[in-house]
Amino acid sequence: MQETRSRMFDDFGRLMNDAAGIANGARREAQTFFRTQAERLLSQMDLVAREEFEAVRDMAIKARDENERLEKRIADLETKLAPKG
């Protein structure tokens, strides 16, 4: 009886091991599928890379700062050239 019980537990252990292996394989396959679908979807979208976005953002900040500087300079020149009286 002991040998039958031990063999049954061995068989059950192998079955659980096989089931875990199948589940792990299915998980990897699902991850690969979803990753592929996400990459395909993202490649179809009109997105910019972070580096490009940051470069344009930096250019916009510089342009805004320059614009503010020029506005102040114009205001100062207008004050100097304003008729006194």
Stockholm file with secondary structure:
# STOCKHOLM 1.0

chainA/1-85         MQETRSRMFDDFGRLMNDAAGIANGARREAQTFFRTQAERLLSQMDLVAREEFEAVRDMAIKARDENERLEKRIADLETKLAPKG
#=GR chainA/1-85 SS CHHHHHHHHHHHHHHHHHHHHHHHHHHHHHHHHHHHHHHHHHHHSCCCCHHHHHHHHHHHHHHHHHHHHHHHHHHHHHHHHSCCC
#=GC SS_cons        CHHHHHHHHHHHHHHHHHHHHHHHHHHHHHHHHHHHHHHHHHHHSCCCCHHHHHHHHHHHHHHHHHHHHHHHHHHHHHHHHSCCC
//
